[in-house]
Amino acid sequence: MPKGIKPVINNTIQEARQYGKATANYYGYRVIAKTGAYVGTVFVYVMNGIKLEAMMKF
């Protein structure tokens, strides 16, 4: 993953906590964030095209 994608991930997490889900694009990468069943849990998926690059839980 590119080094500059971390701020994009952090902004997407904050949006998902407010709205339930959020997406962002960063130079061909797609960041998808969704809230989980527990309050405060956010799942983040980083896609490069159709390939899953990373999956994180916050």
RAFEN-V350839 format. One line per field, one symbol per residue. phi: phi as a letter, one per 30 degrees, with the letter a starting at -180 (. if undefined). psi: psi as a letter, one per 30 degrees, with the letter a starting at -180 (. if undefined). burial: # if it has 24 or more other ideal C-beta (glycine too) atoms within 12 Angstrom, else .. A space follows every 50 residues. Layout:
phi=???
psi=???
burial=???
//
This chain:
phi=.ddddeddddddddddddcjaabacbhjccccbbdcdddjdbccccccic cddabbbb
psi=klfgfeeeeeeeeeeefefellllkjhfkkkkkkkaekkfkkkkkjkjcg kjelklk.
burial=....#..##..##..#.....###.#..#######......#####.... .....#..
//
